[in-house]
Amino acid sequence: MPILDTSLKVGLNHFLYLSAMLFVIGMFGVLMRRNVIVILMSIELMLNAVNVTFVAFSRYGESVNGQIMVFFVMTIAAAEA
């Protein structure tokens, strides 16, 4: 019996599904709410979903370009706050 089961490996699809769910929740918050603070929090959630996608593609593509883009997105999110 192996210690590490390869069937439990987290792949790129898992991160993309997580990112899509976060983005949809954020989009729902932007479209359905009228409170400005909730809308800003929803936009922040959408930006974090994009960050997860950038890091996932960067990790599985073995490139640092996605991780560099995360810093730019975080700068935009900080300017929004």
N, C-alpha and C positions, 0 to 999 in steps of 0.2 A: 504494500500500500504506500503510494508516494505521499510525501509530506505536503508538497505544493501541487494542488490540482489545477491543471491548465484550463479546465472548463470554467473556472471561476475568474478568469482573466478579464479585466476591464479593458474594453477596446475603444476605438474611436467612436463607434456608433453610440456607446453609452454616454459619452460626453456630448455628442451632438444632440441626443434625445434630451438630456438634461438642459442643455442650452436652449433648445427649442421650447421646452416647457417653461423655463424662466422668462423667455422672451414673450411668449403668449400671455403669461400671467401679468407681465409688465404692460403689454399692449392693452389688455383688458382693463387694467387700472387706469391707464391714460384715457381710454375711450369712455369709460363708464362713470368716472368720478368727477366731481366738480371742485373738490377741495384742492387748492394749489399745492399744499404740502404733500398730499397723497399722489398727485400727478408727478411731482418732482421725485418722489420715492419710486414711483413706477418707472420713470425714465432711468433712474439709477439702476433699477433691476434689469432693464433692457440693456443698458451699457455693460453690466456685469455678465449678462448672457453672451454678449459679443466677445467679452474678454475670455470667457471659458472656451468659446469656439476658436479664438486666435491661439490660445495656449495649447488646445488639443491638436490643432493642425500643425502647430510649431513642434510639438513633441513627437507626433507620429510622422512628420515630414523631415525630422532631424535638421531643422533650421531654426535660427533665432529670430527670424523676421517677425513672426507672430508675437513673440515676447516683447520685441521692441515696440510693436504697434500698441500693445497693452499699456505701455507708459503714456503714449499719446492719448489714448482713451481715458486713462485715469486723470490726465491733466484736464481734459474737457469736463470730466465729472467733478473735479475739484473746483473748476471755474464756475460750474453750474451752482454749486452749493454756496 
